[in-house]
Amino acid sequence: MESIFNFFGGGKMELSKHALTRKQQRGFQADDIELITFFGNCVARPGNVVEYQMTQKRKKHLIQALDRIEDKAVLLSHNETTVVTLYNLDKKRRKENRYDR
């Protein structure tokens, strides 16, 4: 079984042999799986499984949300459990450097 790092959910997800075959056949990348499982709609399916879907409607909603939050920031405590403040970014506050968790 292949493992992929689930950046958004933390930890790893295992890919079954069947999923690995389908991933290769259908041109999925590891990032695609992560994005769909984090941002997609969750639907319960028979057999004690859930399906995550990235529909056109969901994609449109996410793009609108991303446009809305552009140039905005959230300041969190060091342990990331408390929102300290929220603000709009100006040119001096925009930084591309990412904080390593």
C-alpha positions, 0 to 999 in steps of 0.5 A, a space after each residue: 500500500 502507498 501512503 500519502 501525507 494528508 497535509 490538511 488533516 494531518 497524518 497519512 492516508 493509505 491507498 489500497 492497491 485498487 486505489 493506487 491502480 485507479 489513481 494511475 489510470 485516471 491521472 490523479 495526483 497526491 495533491 488532488 486526493 488531499 484537496 478533494 478530501 479536505 475541501 470536497 462535499 462528504 457523502 455517506 455511501 453504503 458499505 460503511 464508506 464515505 465519498 468526497 466530491 469536488 463538484 462544479 458548484 463546490 469549486 465555484 463556492 471555494 473560488 468565491 471564498 478565496 477571492 473574498 479572503 484575499 489580502 486578509 490575515 488571521 493572527 493566532 497564538 503560538 499553539 494555534 488555539 486562540 485567534 488574537 486578531 484579524 486584519 487586512 494586509 497592506 503592502 508592508 505586511 504581505 510576506 510570502 515566507 511560511 511559518 514552519 509548524 
